[in-house]
Amino acid sequence: MRNCRHQQLFAARRPSIMCLHFSATLFLVLLLSASAVQAQLQSASLSTSTDAVTAPAPAMDALLLARKSVEKFFEQSSNVVCTESVSQLTIGKNGKPEYREESRFVYQLQASTTTGSLKLAESRETRKAAFRDAGRTLLITNGFASMLLIVHPEYETSYTFERAGEENVDGKPLTKINFRPVAGGSSPAALQLRGQNYPLPLSGTLWIDPQNGAITKLIAAVDSSLSDLGLQGMRSEIHYATVQFHDPEESYWMPVSATIDVETPRQHWRNVHRFTAYKRFTATMRIENAEGKP
């Protein structure tokens, strides 16, 4: 029997579900929302759009292009499906994997703005189920391919951005921009632990192609500010690349991998998501002339 999961990730004022599930006794859920999840960092009024973006030109130009690219990404994401391969690992004190489980899915990220606000949903159809060792505590992660919400126009007042120099990757110069949360701003991510939501103060770095605004890499992290919840830290690294389609010729900018590390004082989990074999939906129309009958 096929196992198909359709999971609503983001809806107006009701963030759900990107989950980090450790065991039956400890349930941790990471939530991404395209609406206003208020970050309870400090009590401060929201900055204006100009105040929140502090990166100087030409970094500002690259950031503005990136915002347009992110909007296009969510428009195009519903047009494609791909194969998602997931590796769930536990990491030992020497930094090397101790245990691993593998699974594979047919994956689709669906976006909709019909209600006036961005809504995202993930759909997964199991093609290879992971072997489950009941004696192992593993991490389950969903939704990290959509961390681009950090750059989405709906969140431009919620982060400050500053230039972090340039880096050549495969002979191409990329603009690096650091981002930090604005006190009192909205967060696209929240942690749900035992029924309580904790907005996550995400900080990190973007690698942007200044020619077209494509984000090739995004690193986001939460530091020891979650120590009172038993977490030492969380770090995610997502890579994106251009996927070329033919007949008709068209290129989409899509996620290719996401690596998530979560640490507690006693455990270190790492999940790796790989997105391959992208296929595009195409629509064709056939018009026939109906002949009248006497």
C-alpha positions in Angstrom: 0.0 0.0 0.0 1.2 3.5 -0.8 1.9 5.8 2.0 1.1 9.3 1.0 1.4 12.2 3.4 0.0 15.7 2.6 1.0 18.2 5.2 -0.1 21.8 5.4 3.0 23.8 6.4 2.0 27.4 6.5 -1.4 29.0 6.8 -2.6 32.4 7.9 -2.0 32.9 11.6 -1.8 29.1 12.1 1.7 27.8 11.5 2.1 24.0 11.2 4.0 21.5 10.6 7.7 21.0 10.2 8.5 18.5 12.8 11.5 17.4 14.7 10.4 14.2 16.4 12.9 12.6 18.8 10.9 9.9 20.7 7.5 9.1 22.2 8.3 11.0 25.3 9.9 14.1 23.8 8.0 15.6 20.8 9.5 18.7 19.2 7.9 20.5 16.3 9.5 23.2 14.2 6.9 25.4 12.5 7.2 27.6 9.5 4.5 30.2 9.0 3.8 32.6 6.1 1.8 34.8 8.5 2.8 36.8 11.6 4.2 34.5 14.2 5.5 37.1 16.7 9.0 36.6 17.8 9.1 37.2 21.6 12.7 38.2 21.7 12.3 41.7 23.3 9.5 44.1 23.5 10.2 46.6 20.7 8.3 48.2 17.9 8.7 46.9 14.3 11.3 48.6 12.1 10.2 50.0 8.8 11.3 48.2 5.7 14.2 50.7 5.1 15.4 50.3 8.7 15.3 46.5 8.5 17.5 46.3 5.5 20.9 47.8 6.3 23.0 46.2 3.5 24.6 48.8 1.3 24.5 48.8 -2.5 25.4 46.7 -4.5 24.5 44.1 -1.8 21.1 45.9 -1.6 20.6 45.3 -5.3 21.4 41.6 -4.9 19.0 41.4 -2.0 16.2 43.1 -3.9 16.7 40.6 -6.8 16.7 37.8 -4.3 13.3 38.8 -3.0 11.9 38.6 -6.6 13.5 35.2 -7.1 12.0 33.9 -3.9 8.5 35.0 -5.0 9.1 33.3 -8.3 10.3 30.1 -6.5 7.0 29.8 -4.6 5.1 30.4 -7.8 7.0 27.6 -9.7 7.2 25.1 -6.8 3.7 23.7 -7.4 4.6 22.9 -11.0 7.2 20.2 -10.2 7.7 17.0 -8.3 11.0 15.4 -7.4 12.5 12.5 -5.5 13.4 13.3 -1.9 16.0 11.0 -0.2 16.3 11.4 3.6 19.2 10.2 5.7 18.6 10.2 9.5 21.8 10.0 11.5 23.0 10.1 15.1 26.4 11.7 15.5 29.0 10.4 18.0 31.2 12.5 20.3 34.0 12.1 17.7 31.8 13.9 15.1 31.3 10.8 13.0 28.0 9.1 12.3 27.1 6.2 14.7 23.8 5.1 13.1 21.9 5.8 9.9 18.5 5.1 8.4 17.4 5.8 4.8 14.1 6.6 3.2 12.8 7.9 -0.1 9.7 9.8 -1.2 8.0 11.5 -4.2 8.0 15.1 -3.0 6.1 18.2 -3.9 5.9 21.7 -2.3 2.6 23.4 -3.1 2.1 27.2 -2.7 -1.1 29.2 -2.9 -2.0 32.8 -2.5 -5.7 32.6 -3.4 -6.7 33.8 0.1 -4.5 36.8 -0.1 -1.7 35.3 2.1 0.9 32.7 1.2 0.0 29.1 2.1 2.4 26.2 1.7 1.9 22.5 1.9 4.2 19.5 1.5 3.1 16.3 -0.1 5.1 13.1 0.2 4.4 9.6 -1.2 6.6 6.9 0.3 8.7 4.9 -2.2 11.1 3.4 0.3 10.3 3.3 4.1 13.1 3.5 6.5 13.9 0.5 8.8 12.8 1.5 12.3 14.9 0.4 15.2 12.6 0.8 18.2 15.6 1.2 20.5 16.9 4.2 18.6 15.8 7.8 19.0 15.9 9.6 15.6 15.1 13.0 14.3 12.2 13.6 11.8 12.4 16.9 9.8 10.1 18.5 7.3 9.8 21.8 5.6 13.4 23.0 5.6 13.5 23.5 1.9 11.2 26.5 2.5 13.5 28.5 4.7 13.5 31.1 1.9 10.6 32.7 3.7 13.4 34.6 5.5 13.8 36.6 2.3 10.2 36.8 1.3 8.7 40.3 1.1 6.3 39.5 3.9 9.2 39.3 6.3 11.3 42.2 5.1 10.7 44.2 8.3 11.6 41.2 10.5 15.3 40.9 9.7 18.3 43.2 9.3 20.6 42.4 6.5 24.3 43.4 6.1 26.9 42.7 3.5 29.4 40.0 4.4 31.7 40.3 1.4 32.0 38.1 -1.6 32.9 34.5 -2.2 33.9 32.7 -5.5 32.1 29.4 -5.9 32.9 27.4 -9.0 34.4 30.5 -10.6 31.3 32.6 -10.0 31.4 35.6 -7.6 28.5 35.4 -5.1 27.4 38.2 -2.7 27.3 37.1 0.9 24.7 38.8 3.2 24.2 38.1 6.9 20.7 38.3 8.4 19.6 38.8 12.0 16.1 39.0 13.6 14.6 42.3 14.4 13.4 42.6 18.1 9.7 42.3 18.2 9.5 41.2 14.5 7.7 38.2 13.0 9.5 34.9 12.6 8.8 32.4 9.8 9.9 29.6 12.2 8.7 28.5 15.6 9.4 25.6 17.9 6.5 23.7 19.4 7.3 21.8 22.5 4.7 20.0 24.6 1.9 22.2 23.0 3.8 25.5 23.4 5.1 27.6 20.6 8.5 29.3 20.8 9.4 31.7 17.9 12.9 31.0 16.8 15.4 33.9 16.5 17.1 32.7 13.3 20.4 34.2 12.3 22.6 33.3 9.3 24.0 34.0 5.9 22.8 34.1 2.3 24.9 33.4 -0.8 23.3 35.3 -3.7 24.1 35.4 -7.4 24.2 39.2 -8.0 23.3 38.7 -11.7 19.8 37.2 -11.2 19.2 37.2 -7.4 19.2 33.4 -7.1 20.1 32.2 -3.6 22.6 29.3 -4.0 23.1 28.6 -0.3 21.3 29.6 3.0 22.6 28.9 6.5 20.3 29.6 9.4 21.0 28.8 13.1 19.6 29.2 16.6 22.3 29.4 19.3 22.2 28.6 23.0 19.1 30.8 23.5 17.1 27.6 23.5 19.1 26.0 26.4 16.2 26.4 28.8 14.3 24.0 26.5 17.1 21.4 26.6 18.6 22.3 23.2 22.1 23.4 22.7 21.5 24.6 19.2 20.0 24.0 15.8 21.7 24.6 12.4 20.3 24.2 8.9 22.2 24.5 5.6 20.2 24.5 2.3 21.6 24.5 -1.2 19.7 25.5 -4.3 20.5 25.1 -8.0 19.0 25.7 -11.5 17.1 22.8 -12.9 16.7 22.7 -16.7 13.6 21.4 -18.4 13.0 20.8 -22.1 10.1 20.9 -24.5 9.5 23.7 -23.8 12.9 25.0 -22.6 12.6 26.4 -19.1 14.8 26.6 -16.0 13.6 26.5 -12.4 15.6 27.4 -9.3 15.0 24.6 -6.8 16.4 23.1 -3.6 18.9 20.3 -4.0 19.9 19.5 -0.4 19.1 20.4 3.2 21.2 19.4 6.2 19.8 19.9 9.7 21.8 19.5 12.9 20.1 19.5 16.3 22.0 19.1 19.6 21.1 18.5 23.2 23.6 17.9 26.0 23.4 14.2 25.4 22.6 13.7 21.7 23.5 15.0 18.3 21.2 14.3 15.4 21.7 15.1 11.7 19.2 14.7 8.9 20.2 15.2 5.2 17.5 15.7 2.6 18.4 15.4 -1.1 16.1 16.5 -3.9 16.7 15.0 -7.3 15.0 13.8 -10.5 12.8 16.9 -10.9 9.8 16.6 -13.2 7.6 19.4 -14.4 3.9 19.3 -14.9 2.8 20.6 -18.3 -0.7 21.3 -19.5 -1.9 20.9 -23.0 -5.2 22.0 -24.6 -6.9 20.3 -27.5 -9.8 22.1 -29.3 -12.1 20.2 -31.5 -14.8 21.5 -33.8 -18.1 19.9 -32.9 -20.2 19.2 -36.0 -23.9 19.7 -35.6 -26.2 16.8 -36.3 -29.5 17.2 -38.0 
